[in-house]
Amino acid sequence: MSMNSSDPRLKALARMIAETCDLELTCDELLDRVARYVETLKKRETPDDTLALVEKHLRLCPECREELIALLRAEGVDPASVGISLTDD
């Protein structure tokens, strides 16, 4: 399987590499913080520095973003209404 420069997978990989930094959360660490993050979103508060790491992880990890979207919907919150993208952009 080959990829060319217009392949969306290559673009996603390049974006992920560019956004990598020394301090990041694992998926397990994100799950430990996601309830607090949801409460922050529901109150429309600005996330603190720790929750900013949650946001960064969610931009890079489609699986965790899907989990968050499911949790928000279970809480009766429209993900788009709190700024959560439903796509990998």
N, C-alpha and C positions, 0 to 999 in steps of 0.2 A: 504494500500500500504506500503510495507516495503522496506527498502534500506539496501544494504550490502556495505561493505567497497570498493567494486570495482564499485559501481554505480557512473557514471559520475556526476550525480546531487549532490551527497554527496561530491565528490571531488571539484566541483565548489563552493559549499557552504563553505567548509572548507577554500578554497583559499580566498573567499570574506571576511570571518571572520578574517583571518590572515592579510589581507591588510587594514582592517579598522583602521582609526586613528581619532584623535580629530578634525582635520580640513578637511572637505570634502565638495564637491559641491552637491547641489541637482540637479535634472534634469533641473529645470527651470534656475538655476544659470549657468549650463553648456550651455544651449541654448543662454544665454546672451553673452557668450564668444566664441561660436563656430565659428563665422565669422572671428574673429581675429586669432583663432587657424588655420583655413583653410589657411588664408593668410600666416601665419608662415610656414606651411607645404609646400605651393606652392613655397615659396622663399627658402625653404630648410634651414631655420634658426633654431637655437636652441631655444626651448620654454623657456620663463622666468619662475620664480617660480609660478606665477599665472596660467600660461598655463600648468605647470606640474600637477596642480590639475585637469585640464581638462583631461590630459592623464590618470591619476589615475582613474577618474570617468569612462572613456571610457573602461578601462580594466575590470571594475566591472559591467558595465551596458550595456547589449547587446542591449537594445532598443535605447539608445543614440548612441551606436556604429553604429547601422543600419542607424540612421538619418545622422550621419556624412558621412558614406559611400555613401548614396544617394546624399548628398550635394556635396561631392567630384566628384562623377560621373557627376552631373549636371554642375560642373565647368570644366569638361573635364579632370579630374585628376584620374588616376588609383590608388585606395587606396593602393594597394600593393607597388606601386612605391614610396610612401612616408612613408612606414613602418606601415600602418594600417592593422592589422590582420582581416581577414574576418571571423574568427571563435572565439569561446570562449576558448582560450588556456591560 
